[in-house]
Amino acid sequence: MDFAFDARTEELRAKLLAFMDEHVHPAEAVADEQRAQLASPWDTPPVVDELKAEARRQGLWNLFLPDAEYGAGLTNLQYAPLAEITGRSPQLAPTALNCAAPDTGNMEVLSQFGDEHQKKQWLEPLLAGEIRSAFAMTEPEVASSDATNITTLIERDGDEYVITGRKWYISGAMNPDCKIFIVMGKTDPEGSDIRRQQSMVLVPRDTPGLEIRRAMQVYGYEDHYHGGHAEVVFDRVRVPASHLIGEEGGGFAIAQARLGPGRIHHCMRLIGMAERAIELMCKRAVARTAFGKPLAQQGVVQEWIADARVAVEQLRLLVLKTAWLMDTVGNKGAHTEIQSIKIATPRTVVDIIDQAVQLHGAGGVSQDFPLAELWAAARTLRLADGPDEVHQRSLARRELKKYL
């Protein structure tokens, strides 16, 4: 395994680092100021559109898609260090590069499983950054960590499907630019194979019966930049049968295909979040004095910083190994590593950010530093794309199977 960056990765890293310093980081405060002046908190601040235009002009666009027909044609190993850089400003940078969830996963689904009409109508404007999208799977009334539990019905009625169900924490749905939902539900709830009961359909936002009921908070935050997390009700929503993605019964398999890349993207960005937390920790430590000497000279602070650096280097190597395996043996061949990074990365990064919060005192939990928001985002990722315990259960079974 050679993790040295190739020439193209080095070139893109240099461009992206400059883009972050010259455009993204200065825009963070500007975006907050502009948002306070908007008619709706869910509208996009003008500076975000300016960032998107500049990123596209510089060729820093759709970097996440390995298919050169639709994206940059990068491998996972090439994209990993770029995603890490965007994680330093998770609210702005991924959106600026058109590399933000849930759009990334939805574009992957449409590029792999969509038909030509679906690609023309929905994938192309998503690739161009003209619209946003949402992925509707999680439900409040069942344990959605087990996707076979979902209860939303997708019933065939002639040339249409009728969707009935209630979803929540549907990322992106509050954004007025969100024009399309990928909805997962059951087309065959009584089927003998519980992994063939589910299907996915495309539901335009303006379809009668689709109600955005409320925004869901995450530790008191509303993720305005990514379009929030909504509770959505589908009350006998009708869409043409042609809105089915792939085949009936293929929803579970499509979801698994979608989640593999999504999990590694999250972990890549989490490492960038940890790096920013370490940077803020070090700056605070050398700038503040307590009990007669700089915090940087306090033994416990030195331990926090040293341990954080060791942990990040370990995580980065594991994520790079996972990316390399996904490129060389596919997502199934990298299954153990994908689960490993999904367990280890959010948990470790939460601890690092928490120590940075502690070092900042009251400032750490305030809006004057990004740490509280970074902590909330990292902690949420211990649930998103499968909670820790689901991955631990699956990983343990895989290990135990060697001895049975």
C-alpha positions as MATLAB code, in Angstrom:
seq = 'MDFAFDARTEELRAKLLAFMDEHVHPAEAVADEQRAQLASPWDTPPVVDELKAEARRQGLWNLFLPDAEYGAGLTNLQYAPLAEITGRSPQLAPTALNCAAPDTGNMEVLSQFGDEHQKKQWLEPLLAGEIRSAFAMTEPEVASSDATNITTLIERDGDEYVITGRKWYISGAMNPDCKIFIVMGKTDPEGSDIRRQQSMVLVPRDTPGLEIRRAMQVYGYEDHYHGGHAEVVFDRVRVPASHLIGEEGGGFAIAQARLGPGRIHHCMRLIGMAERAIELMCKRAVARTAFGKPLAQQGVVQEWIADARVAVEQLRLLVLKTAWLMDTVGNKGAHTEIQSIKIATPRTVVDIIDQAVQLHGAGGVSQDFPLAELWAAARTLRLADGPDEVHQRSLARRELKKYL';
ca = [
       0.000    0.000    0.000;
       1.568    3.236   -1.185;
      -0.210    6.260    0.254;
       2.031    8.856   -1.338;
      -0.014   11.459   -3.212;
       0.233   11.263   -6.970;
       0.783   14.337   -9.127;
      -2.907   15.021   -9.713;
      -3.732   14.750   -6.023;
      -0.875   17.087   -5.127;
      -2.080   19.614   -7.692;
      -5.670   19.491   -6.420;
      -4.553   19.643   -2.783;
      -2.560   22.805   -3.460;
      -5.477   24.421   -5.262;
      -7.956   23.388   -2.591;
      -5.792   24.582    0.314;
      -5.445   27.957   -1.397;
      -9.189   28.050   -2.058;
      -9.886   27.365    1.612;
      -7.510   30.094    2.809;
      -8.494   32.703    0.240;
     -12.219   32.099   -0.037;
     -13.835   29.590    2.353;
     -12.468   30.565    5.771;
     -13.011   34.309    5.176;
     -16.580   33.506    4.071;
     -17.569   31.763    7.310;
     -18.331   34.954    9.221;
     -19.809   36.572    6.115;
     -22.240   33.682    5.643;
     -23.441   33.979    9.235;
     -23.975   37.734    8.851;
     -25.850   37.304    5.569;
     -28.021   34.531    6.948;
     -29.203   36.795    9.745;
     -30.541   39.181    7.083;
     -32.371   36.588    4.983;
     -36.151   36.336    4.888;
     -35.908   32.617    5.737;
     -33.073   30.938    7.679;
     -33.180   28.166    5.087;
     -32.363   30.435    2.142;
     -28.814   30.247    0.815;
     -26.534   33.186    1.718;
     -25.229   34.931   -1.430;
     -21.625   34.210   -0.458;
     -22.277   30.471   -0.802;
     -23.253   30.909   -4.447;
     -20.115   33.004   -4.930;
     -18.010   30.187   -3.461;
     -19.659   27.645   -5.749;
     -18.982   29.771   -8.822;
     -15.339   30.218   -7.851;
     -14.860   26.520   -7.074;
     -16.316   25.567  -10.423;
     -14.114   28.123  -12.186;
     -11.054   26.564  -10.544;
     -12.056   23.001  -11.423;
     -12.775   22.072   -7.800;
     -16.191   20.616   -8.611;
     -17.826   17.196   -8.140;
     -14.534   15.797   -6.886;
     -16.278   12.936   -5.071;
     -17.567   11.117   -8.181;
     -15.121    8.495   -9.478;
     -17.014    8.248  -12.788;
     -15.232   10.681  -15.111;
     -18.405   11.042  -17.172;
     -20.087   12.823  -14.270;
     -17.342   13.900  -11.879;
     -13.608   14.424  -11.544;
     -12.800   10.758  -12.104;
     -10.756   10.521   -8.905;
     -10.200    7.300   -7.029;
     -11.177    7.087   -3.379;
      -7.496    7.279   -2.472;
      -7.121   10.482   -4.493;
     -10.256   12.032   -3.064;
      -9.497   11.179    0.586;
      -7.018   13.997    1.307;
      -9.259   16.483   -0.511;
     -12.318   15.552    1.546;
     -10.195   15.895    4.674;
      -9.392   19.488    3.737;
     -13.076   20.322    3.248;
     -13.788   18.920    6.706;
     -11.995   21.923    8.200;
     -15.058   23.984    7.260;
     -17.827   21.373    7.062;
     -20.655   23.872    6.744;
     -19.284   25.691    3.696;
     -16.541   23.794    1.900;
     -18.398   20.611    0.824;
     -21.322   22.685   -0.466;
     -18.975   25.053   -2.294;
     -17.436   22.098   -4.152;
     -20.804   20.386   -4.793;
     -19.529   17.570   -2.591;
     -22.033   17.813    0.269;
     -24.284   15.093    1.619;
     -26.988   14.046    0.947;
     -26.532   15.228   -2.650;
     -23.352   13.194   -3.075;
     -25.049    9.908   -2.218;
     -28.090   10.763   -4.320;
     -25.915   11.594   -7.327;
     -24.107    8.280   -6.890;
     -27.438    6.434   -6.802;
     -28.720    8.171   -9.933;
     -25.454    7.729  -11.827;
     -25.311    3.991  -11.003;
     -28.976    2.966  -10.972;
     -30.979    5.722  -12.659;
     -32.313    5.377  -16.194;
     -31.529    7.914  -18.888;
     -34.644    9.989  -18.253;
     -33.976   10.130  -14.503;
     -30.396   11.166  -15.132;
     -31.468   13.892  -17.541;
     -34.194   15.276  -15.274;
     -32.490   15.056  -11.879;
     -28.832   14.010  -12.052;
     -27.745   16.701  -14.501;
     -29.086   19.658  -12.475;
     -27.611   18.132   -9.311;
     -24.231   17.817  -10.990;
     -24.504   21.439  -12.073;
     -25.359   22.545   -8.530;
     -28.626   24.046   -9.741;
     -30.793   22.100   -7.271;
     -30.415   20.206   -4.002;
     -31.922   16.869   -2.946;
     -32.893   14.729    0.048;
     -32.743   11.038    0.946;
     -35.764    9.822    2.911;
     -35.229    6.578    4.806;
     -35.167    7.138    8.597;
     -38.503    6.850   10.418;
     -39.465    7.940   13.959;
     -41.657    4.959   14.811;
     -39.199    2.124   14.150;
     -35.527    1.387   14.793;
     -34.245    2.582   11.444;
     -30.750    1.324   12.218;
     -32.265   -1.900   10.856;
     -33.433   -0.766    7.412;
     -35.705   -3.788    7.097;
     -37.903   -2.212    9.808;
     -39.107    0.723    7.736;
     -42.873    0.913    7.390;
     -43.431    3.457    4.608;
     -45.526    1.797    1.900;
     -44.921    2.167   -1.830;
     -47.944    0.561   -3.500;
     -48.418    0.029   -7.204;
     -51.662    1.425   -8.591;
     -51.799    1.080  -12.371;
     -49.150    3.325  -13.882;
     -48.389    4.986  -10.559;
     -46.876    4.318   -7.160;
     -48.653    5.563   -4.041;
     -46.393    6.433   -1.104;
     -47.658    6.584    2.492;
     -45.425    7.074    5.495;
     -43.665    9.392    7.911;
     -39.936   10.110    7.872;
     -37.670   12.290    9.992;
     -34.139   13.652   10.061;
     -34.365   13.916    6.295;
     -31.254   15.947    5.549;
     -31.530   18.759    3.038;
     -35.322   18.881    2.977;
     -35.657   22.351    4.514;
     -33.605   23.977    1.761;
     -35.931   25.644   -0.787;
     -33.533   24.479   -3.506;
     -34.275   20.841   -2.573;
     -36.370   19.739   -5.546;
     -36.242   15.932   -5.399;
     -36.494   13.215   -2.727;
     -35.236    9.667   -3.023;
     -37.693    7.767   -0.846;
     -37.142    4.251    0.489;
     -40.197    2.210    1.372;
     -41.714   -1.250    1.060;
     -43.241   -2.435   -2.192;
     -43.540   -6.025   -0.917;
     -44.015   -5.869    2.889;
     -45.031   -9.534    3.091;
     -42.164  -10.852    0.938;
     -40.257  -13.856    2.253;
     -36.875  -12.182    1.730;
     -36.793   -9.199    4.091;
     -34.008   -7.608    2.006;
     -36.116   -7.662   -1.134;
     -39.155   -5.932    0.339;
     -37.833   -2.391   -0.167;
     -37.668   -0.145   -3.217;
     -36.634    3.442   -3.952;
     -38.669    6.001   -5.842;
     -38.116    9.594   -6.903;
     -40.610   12.086   -5.474;
     -40.486   15.729   -6.619;
     -40.835   18.197   -3.757;
     -43.989   19.800   -5.174;
     -45.904   16.507   -5.416;
     -49.345   16.741   -3.736;
     -49.424   14.965   -0.379;
     -45.754   15.606    0.453;
     -45.633   17.755    3.590;
     -42.489   19.200    5.173;
     -43.835   19.201    8.718;
     -40.996   20.718   10.769;
     -37.244   21.153   11.074;
     -35.468   18.777   13.447;
     -32.681   20.131   15.632;
     -29.394   18.373   16.324;
     -28.136   19.234   19.816;
     -29.959   22.530   19.477;
     -28.485   23.327   16.060;
     -30.364   23.598   12.791;
     -28.008   22.726    9.957;
     -28.938   25.644    7.737;
     -26.087   25.288    5.264;
     -26.990   21.736    4.265;
     -30.722   22.342    4.289;
     -31.514   21.152    7.779;
     -33.100   17.891    8.873;
     -36.856   17.676    8.401;
     -39.815   15.599    9.470;
     -41.628   14.726    6.241;
     -45.055   13.126    5.780;
     -46.092   11.309    2.605;
     -49.890   11.195    2.543;
     -50.840    8.964   -0.391;
     -48.311   10.700   -2.610;
     -48.641    9.608   -6.233;
     -45.750    9.453   -8.691;
     -45.465    7.790  -12.114;
     -44.198    4.210  -12.086;
     -41.250    5.451  -14.141;
     -39.972    7.135  -10.956;
     -38.880    3.763   -9.576;
     -35.074    3.595   -9.296;
     -33.763    0.298  -10.592;
     -36.154   -2.572   -9.937;
     -38.780   -3.394   -7.347;
     -37.114   -5.042   -4.383;
     -33.757   -3.443   -5.151;
     -33.941   -0.700   -2.538;
     -31.910   -2.424    0.160;
     -29.065   -3.239   -2.231;
     -29.056    0.330   -3.567;
     -28.932    1.661   -0.007;
     -25.904   -0.490    0.774;
     -24.167    0.689   -2.391;
     -24.923    4.281   -1.408;
     -23.710    3.947    2.170;
     -20.213    2.585    1.469;
     -18.855    5.736   -0.192;
     -20.933    7.928    2.128;
     -19.329    6.441    5.222;
     -15.788    6.959    3.989;
     -16.594   10.528    2.904;
     -17.862   11.304    6.404;
     -14.731    9.836    7.973;
     -12.449   11.785    5.645;
     -14.154   15.038    6.579;
     -14.124   14.126   10.273;
     -10.333   13.979   10.194;
     -10.325   17.511    8.802;
     -12.604   18.563   11.672;
     -10.151   17.027   14.133;
      -7.258   18.869   12.496;
      -9.064   22.174   12.897;
      -9.789   21.370   16.534;
      -6.087   20.633   17.149;
      -5.123   23.877   15.430;
      -7.536   25.854   17.604;
      -6.313   23.989   20.685;
      -2.682   24.887   19.984;
      -3.448   28.541   19.261;
      -5.433   28.800   22.479;
      -2.731   27.059   24.496;
       0.024   29.489   23.493;
      -2.209   32.565   23.830;
      -3.692   31.981   27.309;
      -2.084   32.029   30.754;
      -3.436   30.299   33.850;
      -1.853   29.809   37.265;
       1.251   31.712   36.316;
       2.218   30.101   33.021;
       0.874   29.596   29.482;
      -1.587   26.773   29.023;
       0.895   25.307   26.533;
       3.211   24.584   29.462;
       0.562   22.753   31.471;
       1.243   19.025   31.447;
      -2.365   17.957   30.913;
      -2.695   20.264   27.891;
       0.470   18.848   26.362;
      -0.932   15.341   26.848;
      -4.194   16.307   25.106;
      -2.353   17.734   22.113;
       0.084   14.816   21.840;
      -2.661   12.200   22.148;
      -4.788   14.040   19.595;
      -1.948   14.059   17.069;
      -1.293   10.335   17.529;
      -4.989    9.509   17.193;
      -5.440   11.549   14.012;
      -2.411    9.953   12.358;
      -3.757    6.497   13.207;
      -7.208    7.318   11.863;
      -5.824    8.795    8.664;
      -3.842    5.641    7.913;
      -6.904    3.452    8.479;
      -9.077    5.674    6.276;
      -6.437    5.695    3.518;
      -6.166    1.909    3.706;
      -9.942    1.692    3.385;
      -9.924    4.017    0.380;
      -7.177    1.946   -1.241;
      -9.107   -1.286   -0.683;
     -12.305    0.218   -2.101;
     -10.340    1.137   -5.208;
      -8.599   -2.217   -5.559;
     -11.045   -4.878   -4.324;
     -14.338   -2.965   -4.204;
     -16.676   -1.962   -1.409;
     -17.455   -5.563   -0.453;
     -13.773   -6.377   -0.167;
     -13.320   -3.339    2.077;
     -16.352   -4.135    4.233;
     -14.397   -4.739    7.449;
     -12.362   -1.568    7.026;
     -15.410    0.561    6.175;
     -17.053   -0.581    9.381;
     -13.842   -0.055   11.343;
     -13.438    3.562   10.284;
     -17.128    4.243   10.900;
     -16.722    2.976   14.471;
     -13.363    4.557   15.265;
     -13.408    7.930   13.519;
     -16.491    9.704   14.926;
     -15.800    8.388   18.429;
     -12.181    9.588   18.420;
     -12.899   12.925   16.772;
     -15.653   13.668   19.311;
     -13.074   13.204   22.083;
     -10.547   15.481   20.368;
     -13.082   18.243   19.802;
     -14.313   17.845   23.383;
     -10.798   18.458   24.682;
     -10.525   21.524   22.463;
     -13.809   22.778   23.937;
     -12.434   22.201   27.438;
      -9.294   24.173   26.642;
     -11.373   27.120   25.394;
     -13.508   27.231   28.521;
     -16.716   29.204   28.079;
     -15.580   30.166   24.584;
     -15.619   26.513   23.578;
     -19.364   26.203   24.029;
     -20.101   29.623   22.534;
     -20.902   30.739   19.008;
     -17.590   32.653   18.848;
     -15.685   29.482   17.976;
     -16.733   26.622   15.674;
     -16.021   23.929   18.257;
     -19.508   23.425   19.697;
     -20.984   23.055   16.226;
     -18.155   20.725   15.173;
     -18.776   18.601   18.273;
     -22.503   18.334   17.508;
     -21.772   17.298   13.924;
     -19.181   14.703   14.920;
     -21.364   13.270   17.685;
     -24.281   12.953   15.281;
     -22.127   10.841   12.979;
     -22.013    8.166   15.670;
     -25.656    7.648   14.647;
     -25.828    8.655   10.986;
     -25.179    5.978    8.336;
     -25.605    3.315   11.012;
     -24.940    3.677   14.763;
     -21.723    2.381   16.305;
     -23.419   -0.683   17.740;
     -24.715   -1.891   14.368;
     -21.226   -1.763   12.878;
     -19.712   -3.387   15.970;
     -22.268   -6.212   15.771;
     -21.548   -6.862   12.118;
     -17.791   -6.586   12.521;
     -17.752   -8.949   15.496;
     -19.805  -11.513   13.584;
     -17.350  -11.352   10.717;
     -14.428  -11.950   13.082;
     -16.168  -14.749   14.976;
     -17.100  -16.506   11.744;
     -13.414  -17.371   11.243;
     -13.562  -19.595   14.302;
     -16.927  -21.307   13.832;
];
